[in-house]
Amino acid sequence: MHLFSKQQAKTNGLAQFISMNYLAHAYLSFGQTDILIGNMISDYVKGKRKFEYPPAVQTGIMLHRNIDTFTDAHPATKQAAALLKPVVGAYAGAFADVVYDHFLATDVQRFTDESLNAFAHRTYEALYAAYDLLPERFRGMLPYMKQQNWLYNYRTLSGIESSFGGVFRRAKYLEHTPAVYNVFEKQYEAFRECYNDFFPAVYAYTAAQLELLKKDS
């Protein structure tokens, strides 16, 4: 999902900002390897470069972008971002996306502690198996993703704090502040409600979009 809307990117000159919320995109690939690859690398593939990839990977790239658009427009995302906007401004959507991944990682209807860890390692293995297809910048990041087990660590509060730090490091126009984590802690149940409203909707939407994209490919 986008760290902020396309309009915000144009307004703030931040179009090259790369998202940090990989768990949802991995999960919304429905166990299909080529879709997973495209879904995970989409932010690193600009413009017509998507046509350099196999058709099924292209489908994953487009699926990622459709998920982003749906996420930006959903009322729950706007509500979550509104809670964060006073402390991080236009980057509120970035932090809201990371928050969503925390609640996905802790969603007992979707993961146990053990199954999340297994899912994370299957994802890393699939990405390494497609290493030659990955964009150079994604290749450079992948060892850190695996070694630090990013996908699993969305489950922990320390992992979320670290992910917030990753957003700050990538944000050109934002100074690091502990205020965003304080908002996360204070508004934890409100964020959970946003996730509970949003995620079933994005899951159903993505499943339907994937079938449409496959028909069109």
C-alpha positions as CSV (number, residue, x, y, z in Angstrom):
1,M,0.0,0.0,0.0
2,H,1.1,3.5,-0.7
3,L,2.8,5.6,2.0
4,F,0.6,8.4,0.8
5,S,-1.7,9.1,-2.1
6,K,-0.5,10.0,-5.6
7,Q,-1.9,13.5,-5.1
8,Q,0.1,13.9,-1.9
9,A,3.2,12.6,-3.8
10,K,2.8,15.3,-6.5
11,T,2.1,18.0,-4.0
12,N,5.1,17.2,-1.7
13,G,7.6,16.1,-4.4
14,L,7.9,12.7,-2.7
15,A,7.0,10.4,-5.6
16,Q,10.1,8.2,-5.0
17,F,9.2,7.3,-1.4
18,I,9.1,3.5,-1.0
19,S,6.5,1.8,1.2
20,M,7.5,-0.2,4.3
21,N,4.3,-2.3,4.8
22,Y,5.2,-5.5,3.0
23,L,3.2,-8.0,5.1
24,A,-0.2,-7.0,3.6
25,H,1.1,-7.2,0.1
26,A,2.6,-10.6,0.7
27,Y,-0.6,-11.9,2.3
28,L,-2.7,-10.4,-0.5
29,S,-0.8,-12.5,-3.1
30,F,-2.9,-15.5,-2.0
31,G,0.1,-17.9,-2.1
32,Q,0.8,-17.4,-5.8
33,T,4.5,-17.0,-6.3
34,D,4.6,-14.8,-9.4
35,I,1.8,-12.6,-8.0
36,L,3.9,-12.3,-4.8
37,I,7.0,-11.2,-6.6
38,G,5.2,-8.5,-8.6
39,N,3.2,-7.4,-5.5
40,M,6.4,-7.0,-3.5
41,I,8.5,-5.2,-6.1
42,S,5.9,-2.9,-7.5
43,D,7.1,0.3,-5.8
44,Y,10.5,-0.4,-7.4
45,V,9.2,-0.8,-10.9
46,K,8.5,2.5,-12.6
47,G,6.4,3.2,-15.7
48,K,6.9,0.9,-18.7
49,R,9.6,-1.1,-17.0
50,K,6.8,-3.5,-15.8
51,F,6.7,-4.9,-19.3
52,E,10.2,-6.3,-18.7
53,Y,8.7,-8.9,-16.4
54,P,6.8,-12.1,-17.1
55,P,3.1,-11.6,-17.5
56,A,2.2,-13.2,-14.2
57,V,4.7,-10.9,-12.4
58,Q,3.2,-7.9,-14.3
59,T,-0.2,-9.0,-12.9
60,G,1.2,-8.8,-9.4
61,I,2.7,-5.3,-10.1
62,M,-0.7,-4.1,-11.2
63,L,-2.5,-5.8,-8.3
64,H,-0.2,-3.9,-5.9
65,R,-1.2,-0.6,-7.5
66,N,-4.8,-1.4,-7.4
67,I,-4.5,-2.3,-3.7
68,D,-2.8,1.1,-3.1
69,T,-5.6,3.0,-4.8
70,F,-8.3,1.1,-2.8
71,T,-6.4,1.7,0.4
72,D,-6.0,5.4,-0.1
73,A,-9.7,5.9,-0.8
74,H,-11.1,3.7,2.1
75,P,-12.8,5.7,4.9
76,A,-11.0,3.6,7.6
77,T,-7.6,4.6,6.2
78,K,-8.6,8.2,6.2
79,Q,-9.7,7.9,9.8
80,A,-6.4,6.2,10.8
81,A,-4.4,8.8,8.9
82,A,-6.3,11.6,10.6
83,L,-5.2,10.3,14.0
84,L,-1.6,10.6,12.9
85,K,-1.7,13.7,10.8
86,P,-1.1,16.2,13.7
87,V,2.3,14.7,14.3
88,V,3.5,13.6,10.9
89,G,1.5,15.7,8.4
90,A,1.4,14.4,4.9
91,Y,3.2,11.2,5.9
92,A,0.2,10.1,8.0
93,G,-0.8,7.5,5.4
94,A,2.7,6.0,5.5
95,F,2.4,5.3,9.2
96,A,-1.2,4.2,8.9
97,D,0.0,1.5,6.5
98,V,2.6,0.2,9.0
99,V,-0.1,0.2,11.7
100,Y,-2.3,-2.0,9.4
101,D,0.5,-4.5,9.1
102,H,0.8,-4.7,12.9
103,F,-2.9,-5.6,13.2
104,L,-2.7,-8.1,10.3
105,A,0.3,-9.7,12.0
106,T,-1.7,-10.0,15.3
107,D,-5.0,-11.0,13.7
108,V,-5.8,-14.4,15.2
109,Q,-8.2,-15.2,12.4
110,R,-5.3,-15.0,9.9
111,F,-2.1,-15.9,11.8
112,T,-0.8,-17.6,14.9
113,D,2.7,-16.7,16.1
114,E,4.0,-19.9,14.5
115,S,2.1,-19.6,11.2
116,L,3.2,-15.9,10.8
117,N,6.8,-16.9,11.2
118,A,6.4,-19.7,8.7
119,F,4.7,-17.4,6.2
120,A,7.4,-14.9,6.6
121,H,10.2,-17.4,5.8
122,R,8.2,-18.9,2.8
123,T,8.0,-15.3,1.5
124,Y,11.7,-14.7,1.8
125,E,12.5,-18.1,0.1
126,A,10.2,-17.2,-2.8
127,L,11.8,-13.9,-3.3
128,Y,15.3,-15.3,-3.1
129,A,14.3,-18.0,-5.7
130,A,13.4,-15.1,-8.0
131,Y,16.5,-13.1,-7.1
132,D,17.5,-12.5,-10.7
133,L,14.2,-10.9,-11.5
134,L,14.2,-8.5,-8.5
135,P,15.1,-4.8,-9.1
136,E,18.5,-3.9,-7.8
137,R,17.3,-1.7,-4.9
138,F,15.0,-4.5,-3.8
139,R,17.8,-7.0,-3.9
140,G,19.9,-4.7,-1.7
141,M,17.1,-4.6,0.9
142,L,16.1,-8.3,0.8
143,P,18.9,-9.6,3.1
144,Y,18.0,-7.1,5.8
145,M,14.3,-8.0,5.4
146,K,15.2,-11.7,6.0
147,Q,17.8,-11.3,8.7
148,Q,15.7,-8.9,10.7
149,N,12.5,-10.9,9.9
150,W,10.5,-7.8,9.0
151,L,7.3,-9.6,8.1
152,Y,7.2,-11.4,11.5
153,N,8.3,-8.4,13.5
154,Y,5.3,-6.3,12.5
155,R,3.7,-8.4,15.2
156,T,5.7,-6.9,18.0
157,L,5.5,-3.4,19.4
158,S,9.3,-3.0,19.1
159,G,9.0,-4.1,15.5
160,I,6.5,-1.4,14.8
161,E,8.6,1.2,16.5
162,S,11.5,0.0,14.2
163,S,9.2,0.2,11.2
164,F,8.2,3.7,12.1
165,G,11.9,4.5,12.2
166,G,12.3,3.2,8.7
167,V,9.6,5.6,7.5
168,F,11.4,8.5,9.2
169,R,14.7,7.5,7.5
170,R,13.1,7.6,4.1
171,A,11.2,10.8,4.7
172,K,13.0,13.8,3.2
173,Y,10.7,16.4,4.8
174,L,10.1,14.9,8.3
175,E,12.2,14.9,11.4
176,H,12.1,11.9,13.7
177,T,9.8,12.3,16.6
178,P,8.6,9.8,19.3
179,A,5.2,11.5,19.1
180,V,4.0,9.1,16.3
181,Y,4.6,6.0,18.5
182,N,2.9,7.8,21.4
183,V,-0.1,8.3,19.2
184,F,0.0,4.6,18.2
185,E,0.0,3.5,21.8
186,K,-2.6,6.0,22.9
187,Q,-5.0,5.3,20.0
188,Y,-4.3,1.6,19.8
189,E,-7.9,0.5,20.0
190,A,-9.0,3.1,17.6
191,F,-6.4,1.9,15.1
192,R,-7.6,-1.7,15.7
193,E,-11.1,-0.6,14.7
194,C,-9.9,1.0,11.5
195,Y,-8.1,-2.3,10.7
196,N,-11.1,-4.4,11.4
197,D,-13.2,-2.2,9.1
198,F,-10.6,-2.0,6.4
199,F,-9.0,-5.4,6.0
200,P,-12.0,-7.6,5.2
201,A,-12.9,-5.1,2.5
202,V,-9.4,-5.0,0.9
203,Y,-9.2,-8.8,1.0
204,A,-12.4,-9.2,-0.9
205,Y,-11.5,-6.4,-3.3
206,T,-8.1,-7.8,-4.0
207,A,-9.3,-11.4,-4.6
208,A,-11.8,-10.0,-7.2
209,Q,-9.2,-7.7,-8.8
210,L,-6.8,-10.6,-9.2
211,E,-9.3,-12.6,-11.1
212,L,-10.1,-9.7,-13.4
213,L,-6.4,-9.0,-14.0
214,K,-5.8,-12.6,-14.9
215,K,-8.6,-12.6,-17.4
216,D,-7.2,-9.4,-19.0
217,S,-3.6,-10.6,-19.1
